[in-house]
Amino acid sequence: MLYVERDEAGNIVSLHNKPETGADEQKTVMDEEVIKFLEKNIDTDPRIQLLSLSDTGIIRILEDLIDLLIRKNIILFTELPEQAQAKISDRKMLREGIGPDHLMVDDIL
């Protein structure tokens, strides 16, 4: 989900990955109004920008999915390549420092 910030006329003036002051209205990355905003304000293909904006959420979902599969003993953490283990461990430590207010797969399932 994206959160839009609007001006007094109701036009989108910025997009955010999380709710912020003045930006609490949710829109999907495929919303026509979001796409039009990006077409007017971004020099690159708006689809590239939309992919970039959705990457963070997808990464979090994948991390949580991997954790769920490990907890259910469907995969073993040690079965993953060493580089993947290191990256997952690093991100897990960073996310634990942030707090539990972020999207978790357990909340969806």
LONU-794273 format. One record per atom (N, C-alpha, C): residue in three letters; atom name; x, y, z. Coordinates in steps of 0.1 Angstrom, whole numbers, plus 2048, in hexadecimal, padded with zeros to 3 digits. Atoms other than C-alpha are relative to their C-alpha. Layout:
residues N
+-----+----+-----+-----+-----+
|   r |  a |   u |   v |   w |
+-----+----+-----+-----+-----+
| ALA | CA |   X |   Y |   Z |
...
+-----+----+-----+-----+-----+
//
This chain:
residues 109
+-----+----+-----+-----+-----+
|   r |  a |   u |   v |   w |
+-----+----+-----+-----+-----+
| MET |  N | 808 | 7F4 | 800 |
| MET | CA | 800 | 800 | 800 |
| MET |  C | 809 | 80C | 800 |
| LEU |  N | 7FA | 7F3 | 800 |
| LEU | CA | 80A | 824 | 7FA |
| LEU |  C | 7F7 | 809 | 807 |
| TYR |  N | 807 | 7F5 | 7F9 |
| TYR | CA | 7FF | 842 | 80E |
| TYR |  C | 802 | 80D | 7F8 |
| VAL |  N | 7FF | 7F4 | 808 |
| VAL | CA | 7F7 | 861 | 7FB |
| VAL |  C | 7FE | 80D | 808 |
| GLU |  N | 801 | 7F3 | 7FA |
| GLU | CA | 7FB | 885 | 805 |
| GLU |  C | 7FA | 809 | 7F6 |
| ARG |  N | 807 | 7F8 | 809 |
| ARG | CA | 7E4 | 89E | 7F5 |
| ARG |  C | 801 | 80F | 803 |
| ASP |  N | 801 | 7F2 | 7FE |
| ASP | CA | 7E3 | 8C4 | 7F0 |
| ASP |  C | 7F2 | 804 | 803 |
| GLU |  N | 80D | 7FB | 7FD |
| GLU | CA | 7C6 | 8DA | 7F8 |
| GLU |  C | 7F5 | 7FE | 7F5 |
| ALA |  N | 809 | 802 | 80C |
| ALA | CA | 7B7 | 8D4 | 7D5 |
| ALA |  C | 7FD | 7F1 | 7FF |
| GLY |  N | 802 | 80E | 801 |
| GLY | CA | 7B8 | 8AE | 7DB |
| GLY |  C | 809 | 7F9 | 7F7 |
| ASN |  N | 7F6 | 806 | 809 |
| ASN | CA | 7D5 | 8A7 | 7C4 |
| ASN |  C | 80B | 7F9 | 808 |
| ILE |  N | 7F5 | 807 | 7FA |
| ILE | CA | 7EF | 88D | 7CE |
| ILE |  C | 80D | 808 | 7FE |
| VAL |  N | 7F3 | 7F9 | 801 |
| VAL | CA | 810 | 89F | 7D7 |
| VAL |  C | 80C | 7F8 | 804 |
| SER |  N | 7F5 | 809 | 7FD |
| SER | CA | 824 | 882 | 7E5 |
| SER |  C | 7FA | 7F3 | 804 |
| LEU |  N | 803 | 80E | 7FC |
| LEU | CA | 824 | 85D | 7EC |
| LEU |  C | 809 | 7FB | 80B |
| HIS |  N | 7F8 | 805 | 7F5 |
| HIS | CA | 830 | 84B | 80B |
| HIS |  C | 7FE | 7F1 | 802 |
| ASN |  N | 802 | 80E | 7FD |
| ASN | CA | 836 | 827 | 815 |
| ASN |  C | 7F9 | 7FD | 80D |
| LYS |  N | 807 | 802 | 7F4 |
| LYS | CA | 827 | 82C | 837 |
| LYS |  C | 7F8 | 80D | 803 |
| PRO |  N | 808 | 7F5 | 7FD |
| PRO | CA | 80C | 843 | 846 |
| PRO |  C | 809 | 80B | 807 |
| GLU |  N | 7F9 | 7F4 | 7FB |
| GLU | CA | 81A | 866 | 84E |
| GLU |  C | 7F6 | 80B | 802 |
| THR |  N | 809 | 7F4 | 7FE |
| THR | CA | 80B | 887 | 859 |
| THR |  C | 7FC | 805 | 7F2 |
| GLY |  N | 805 | 7FB | 80D |
| GLY | CA | 7F5 | 892 | 83C |
| GLY |  C | 800 | 7F5 | 7F5 |
| ALA |  N | 800 | 80A | 80A |
| ALA | CA | 7FA | 871 | 82A |
| ALA |  C | 7FB | 7F3 | 806 |
| ASP |  N | 806 | 80C | 7FA |
| ASP | CA | 7E2 | 857 | 839 |
| ASP |  C | 7F6 | 7F9 | 7F7 |
| GLU |  N | 809 | 806 | 80A |
| GLU | CA | 7CD | 84F | 81A |
| GLU |  C | 808 | 7F5 | 7F9 |
| GLN |  N | 7F9 | 80C | 806 |
| GLN | CA | 7D6 | 82C | 80D |
| GLN |  C | 7FC | 7FF | 7F1 |
| LYS |  N | 802 | 803 | 80F |
| LYS | CA | 7D9 | 825 | 7E7 |
| LYS |  C | 809 | 7F4 | 7FD |
| THR |  N | 7F7 | 80B | 805 |
| THR | CA | 7E6 | 806 | 7D5 |
| THR |  C | 809 | 806 | 7F6 |
| VAL |  N | 7F6 | 7FC | 80A |
| VAL | CA | 804 | 808 | 7BE |
| VAL |  C | 7FA | 801 | 7F2 |
| MET |  N | 807 | 800 | 80D |
| MET | CA | 7EC | 802 | 7A1 |
| MET |  C | 7F5 | 80A | 7FE |
| ASP |  N | 80B | 7F6 | 800 |
| ASP | CA | 7D4 | 81E | 7A9 |
| ASP |  C | 803 | 80A | 7F5 |
| GLU |  N | 7FE | 7F7 | 80C |
| GLU | CA | 7CE | 834 | 78A |
| GLU |  C | 805 | 80E | 804 |
| GLU |  N | 7FC | 7F3 | 7FB |
| GLU | CA | 7D2 | 854 | 79E |
| GLU |  C | 80F | 800 | 804 |
| VAL |  N | 7F2 | 801 | 7FD |
| VAL | CA | 7F4 | 848 | 7AB |
| VAL |  C | 809 | 800 | 7F4 |
| ILE |  N | 7F8 | 802 | 80D |
| ILE | CA | 800 | 83E | 788 |
| ILE |  C | 800 | 80E | 7F9 |
| LYS |  N | 800 | 7F3 | 807 |
| LYS | CA | 7F5 | 860 | 77A |
| LYS |  C | 80A | 80A | 807 |
| PHE |  N | 7F7 | 7F8 | 7F9 |
| PHE | CA | 808 | 872 | 796 |
| PHE |  C | 80F | 7FD | 7FD |
| LEU |  N | 7F2 | 804 | 803 |
| LEU | CA | 828 | 85E | 78F |
| LEU |  C | 803 | 804 | 7F1 |
| GLU |  N | 7FD | 7FC | 80E |
| GLU | CA | 825 | 864 | 769 |
| GLU |  C | 803 | 80F | 7FF |
| LYS |  N | 7FD | 7F1 | 801 |
| LYS | CA | 824 | 88A | 76F |
| LYS |  C | 80C | 804 | 808 |
| ASN |  N | 7F5 | 7FB | 7F7 |
| ASN | CA | 83F | 88B | 78A |
| ASN |  C | 80D | 7F8 | 800 |
| ILE |  N | 7F4 | 808 | 800 |
| ILE | CA | 858 | 870 | 782 |
| ILE |  C | 805 | 7FF | 7F1 |
| ASP |  N | 7FB | 801 | 80E |
| ASP | CA | 86F | 870 | 764 |
| ASP |  C | 801 | 7F2 | 7FB |
| THR |  N | 7FF | 80E | 804 |
| THR | CA | 872 | 84A | 763 |
| THR |  C | 7F2 | 7FA | 7FE |
| ASP |  N | 80C | 808 | 802 |
| ASP | CA | 858 | 830 | 75A |
| ASP |  C | 7F9 | 7FF | 80E |
| PRO |  N | 806 | 801 | 7F2 |
| PRO | CA | 83E | 832 | 777 |
| PRO |  C | 7FF | 7F2 | 805 |
| ARG |  N | 800 | 80E | 7FB |
| ARG | CA | 83D | 80C | 778 |
| ARG |  C | 80C | 7FD | 808 |
| ILE |  N | 7F4 | 802 | 7F9 |
| ILE | CA | 861 | 80C | 783 |
| ILE |  C | 7FF | 806 | 80E |
| GLN |  N | 802 | 7F9 | 7F3 |
| GLN | CA | 859 | 825 | 79F |
| GLN |  C | 7F7 | 7F8 | 809 |
| LEU |  N | 80A | 808 | 7F8 |
| LEU | CA | 83B | 810 | 7AA |
| LEU |  C | 806 | 7F3 | 805 |
| LEU |  N | 7F9 | 80C | 7FC |
| LEU | CA | 850 | 7F1 | 7AB |
| LEU |  C | 80A | 803 | 80C |
| SER |  N | 7F7 | 7FB | 7F6 |
| SER | CA | 86A | 804 | 7C0 |
| SER |  C | 7F8 | 802 | 80D |
| LEU |  N | 808 | 7FD | 7F4 |
| LEU | CA | 84F | 810 | 7D8 |
| LEU |  C | 7FA | 7F4 | 807 |
| SER |  N | 805 | 80D | 7FA |
| SER | CA | 841 | 7ED | 7DD |
| SER |  C | 80A | 7F7 | 805 |
| ASP |  N | 7F5 | 80A | 7FC |
| ASP | CA | 863 | 7DC | 7E2 |
| ASP |  C | 801 | 7FE | 80F |
| THR |  N | 7FE | 801 | 7F2 |
| THR | CA | 865 | 7E4 | 807 |
| THR |  C | 7F5 | 7F7 | 807 |
| GLY |  N | 80B | 809 | 7FB |
| GLY | CA | 843 | 7D4 | 80F |
| GLY |  C | 802 | 7F2 | 7FC |
| ILE |  N | 7FE | 80E | 805 |
| ILE | CA | 84B | 7B5 | 7FA |
| ILE |  C | 80C | 7FA | 807 |
| ILE |  N | 7F4 | 805 | 7F8 |
| ILE | CA | 86D | 7B1 | 80B |
| ILE |  C | 7FC | 7FC | 80E |
| ARG |  N | 804 | 803 | 7F2 |
| ARG | CA | 85D | 7B2 | 82D |
| ARG |  C | 7F7 | 7F3 | 800 |
| ILE |  N | 808 | 80C | 801 |
| ILE | CA | 843 | 798 | 822 |
| ILE |  C | 808 | 7F4 | 7FE |
| LEU |  N | 7F8 | 80C | 802 |
| LEU | CA | 85D | 781 | 815 |
| LEU |  C | 808 | 7FC | 80C |
| GLU |  N | 7F9 | 803 | 7F4 |
| GLU | CA | 872 | 784 | 834 |
| GLU |  C | 7F7 | 7F9 | 80A |
| ASP |  N | 80A | 806 | 7F7 |
| ASP | CA | 853 | 77C | 849 |
| ASP |  C | 7FC | 7F2 | 7FC |
| LEU |  N | 803 | 80D | 806 |
| LEU | CA | 84B | 75F | 832 |
| LEU |  C | 80B | 7F6 | 803 |
| ILE |  N | 7F4 | 808 | 7FD |
| ILE | CA | 86E | 751 | 836 |
| ILE |  C | 800 | 7FC | 80F |
| ASP |  N | 800 | 803 | 7F2 |
| ASP | CA | 86B | 754 | 85C |
| ASP |  C | 7F5 | 7F6 | 803 |
| LEU |  N | 80B | 809 | 7FE |
| LEU | CA | 849 | 742 | 85B |
| LEU |  C | 803 | 7F2 | 7FC |
| LEU |  N | 7FD | 80D | 805 |
| LEU | CA | 856 | 726 | 846 |
| LEU |  C | 80B | 7F9 | 809 |
| ILE |  N | 7F6 | 806 | 7F6 |
| ILE | CA | 874 | 721 | 85E |
| ILE |  C | 7F9 | 7FC | 80D |
| ARG |  N | 807 | 803 | 7F3 |
| ARG | CA | 85D | 722 | 87D |
| ARG |  C | 7F8 | 7F3 | 7FE |
| LYS |  N | 808 | 80C | 802 |
| LYS | CA | 847 | 707 | 86D |
| LYS |  C | 808 | 7F4 | 7FB |
| ASN |  N | 7F7 | 80B | 804 |
| ASN | CA | 866 | 6F2 | 864 |
| ASN |  C | 7FE | 7FB | 7F2 |
| ILE |  N | 801 | 803 | 80E |
| ILE | CA | 85E | 6F3 | 83F |
| ILE |  C | 80D | 801 | 7F9 |
| ILE |  N | 7F2 | 7FE | 804 |
| ILE | CA | 881 | 700 | 838 |
| ILE |  C | 809 | 802 | 80C |
| LEU |  N | 7F6 | 7FD | 7F5 |
| LEU | CA | 8A0 | 702 | 84D |
| LEU |  C | 808 | 80C | 7FC |
| PHE |  N | 7F8 | 7F4 | 803 |
| PHE | CA | 8B2 | 723 | 84F |
| PHE |  C | 80E | 7FC | 7FA |
| THR |  N | 7F3 | 804 | 805 |
| THR | CA | 8D3 | 710 | 849 |
| THR |  C | 7FF | 7FB | 7F2 |
| GLU |  N | 802 | 804 | 80D |
| GLU | CA | 8C5 | 704 | 828 |
| GLU |  C | 802 | 80C | 7F6 |
| LEU |  N | 7FF | 7F5 | 809 |
| LEU | CA | 8C7 | 727 | 81A |
| LEU |  C | 80F | 803 | 7FE |
| PRO |  N | 7F2 | 7FC | 802 |
| PRO | CA | 8E7 | 734 | 80A |
| PRO |  C | 806 | 809 | 80B |
| GLU |  N | 7FA | 7F9 | 7F5 |
| GLU | CA | 900 | 743 | 823 |
| GLU |  C | 7FD | 80F | 7FE |
| GLN |  N | 802 | 7F2 | 802 |
| GLN | CA | 8FC | 766 | 813 |
| GLN |  C | 7F1 | 804 | 803 |
| ALA |  N | 80E | 7FD | 7FD |
| ALA | CA | 8D6 | 764 | 816 |
| ALA |  C | 7FE | 7FF | 80F |
| GLN |  N | 801 | 801 | 7F2 |
| GLN | CA | 8D9 | 759 | 83A |
| GLN |  C | 805 | 80D | 807 |
| ALA |  N | 7FA | 7F4 | 7FA |
| ALA | CA | 8F0 | 777 | 842 |
| ALA |  C | 7F7 | 80C | 7FD |
| LYS |  N | 809 | 7F4 | 803 |
| LYS | CA | 8D8 | 790 | 830 |
| LYS |  C | 7F4 | 7FF | 808 |
| ILE |  N | 80C | 801 | 7F9 |
| ILE | CA | 8BA | 782 | 841 |
| ILE |  C | 802 | 803 | 80F |
| SER |  N | 7FC | 7FE | 7F2 |
| SER | CA | 8CB | 782 | 863 |
| SER |  C | 802 | 80F | 803 |
| ASP |  N | 7FE | 7F2 | 7FF |
| ASP | CA | 8D6 | 7A6 | 85E |
| ASP |  C | 7F3 | 808 | 800 |
| ARG |  N | 80C | 7F9 | 801 |
| ARG | CA | 8B4 | 7B2 | 854 |
| ARG |  C | 7F7 | 7FD | 80C |
| LYS |  N | 808 | 804 | 7F5 |
| LYS | CA | 8A3 | 79F | 870 |
| LYS |  C | 804 | 808 | 80C |
| MET |  N | 7FB | 7F8 | 7F4 |
| MET | CA | 8B9 | 7B1 | 88A |
| MET |  C | 7FB | 80E | 7FE |
| LEU |  N | 804 | 7F2 | 803 |
| LEU | CA | 8B1 | 7D3 | 879 |
| LEU |  C | 7F1 | 801 | 803 |
| ARG |  N | 80F | 800 | 7FE |
| ARG | CA | 88B | 7CB | 879 |
| ARG |  C | 7FC | 7FF | 80F |
| GLU |  N | 803 | 801 | 7F2 |
| GLU | CA | 88C | 7C0 | 89D |
| GLU |  C | 802 | 80D | 808 |
| GLY |  N | 7FE | 7F3 | 7FA |
| GLY | CA | 89A | 7E2 | 8A6 |
| GLY |  C | 7F5 | 80A | 7FD |
| ILE |  N | 80B | 7F6 | 804 |
| ILE | CA | 87E | 7F4 | 894 |
| ILE |  C | 7F4 | 7FE | 808 |
| GLY |  N | 80C | 803 | 7F8 |
| GLY | CA | 862 | 7E3 | 8A6 |
| GLY |  C | 7F5 | 7F8 | 7F8 |
| PRO |  N | 80A | 809 | 806 |
| PRO | CA | 843 | 7CE | 89F |
| PRO |  C | 7F5 | 806 | 7F8 |
| ASP |  N | 80B | 7F9 | 806 |
| ASP | CA | 82E | 7E8 | 88E |
| ASP |  C | 800 | 7FF | 7F1 |
| HIS |  N | 7FF | 802 | 80E |
| HIS | CA | 837 | 7DC | 86B |
| HIS |  C | 7F8 | 7F4 | 7FB |
| LEU |  N | 808 | 80B | 806 |
| LEU | CA | 824 | 7C4 | 854 |
| LEU |  C | 807 | 7F3 | 802 |
| MET |  N | 7FB | 80D | 7FD |
| MET | CA | 829 | 7A0 | 85E |
| MET |  C | 7F7 | 7F6 | 7F9 |
| VAL |  N | 808 | 80A | 807 |
| VAL | CA | 81E | 781 | 84A |
| VAL |  C | 7F6 | 7FA | 80A |
| ASP |  N | 80A | 806 | 7F7 |
| ASP | CA | 80E | 773 | 86A |
| ASP |  C | 7F3 | 808 | 801 |
| ASP |  N | 80B | 7F7 | 7FF |
| ASP | CA | 7F7 | 791 | 86A |
| ASP |  C | 7F6 | 7FE | 7F4 |
| ILE |  N | 808 | 802 | 80C |
| ILE | CA | 7EB | 788 | 847 |
| ILE |  C | 7FA | 7F2 | 800 |
| LEU |  N | 804 | 80E | 801 |
| LEU | CA | 7E8 | 762 | 84A |
| LEU |  C | 7F6 | 7FD | 80B |
+-----+----+-----+-----+-----+
//
